[in-house]
């Protein structure tokens, strides 16, 4: 093997080693506590707010913290939010997240403006029993999502970008 080949192989090994170390560092960052009660997961921070509020008041509070009610874009994020709620609340109370169809029935969107690209509805939901334009998670009977009246009061989960 020539010196150039050995040098090239060593360079590749160093680059791959650094990439692997960065990946391990990213995985170690996932789901870890951050300052001021925020928990990091996949480039976002999440915070459980135990004070029951209406959906609108919960959203306004999250905005005051620099975020919005949490949007959910994958099963991994949903599991991270459920763990955060369970750990913070010592159980699984119904909890506001940022989904709503308040502007057009059955057209769901996230209050942070991101794509509504993941759902985890309880069986038979959303059923719009009456007018139910807001989403809670940890709904009894499946511990998934339920559409419900925004005037109800529940704890909430806020999220913000890094």
Secondary structure, DSSP 8 states (H G I E B T S, - for coil): --HHHHHHHHHHHHHHHHHHHHHHHHHHHTTEE-GGG-EEETTEEEEEEEEEE-HHHHHHHHHHTTSEE----SHHHHHHHHHHHHHHHTS---EEEEEE-SSSTT--EETTS-------B-TT----SSS--EEEEEETTTTEEEEE-TTS-EEEEEEEE-
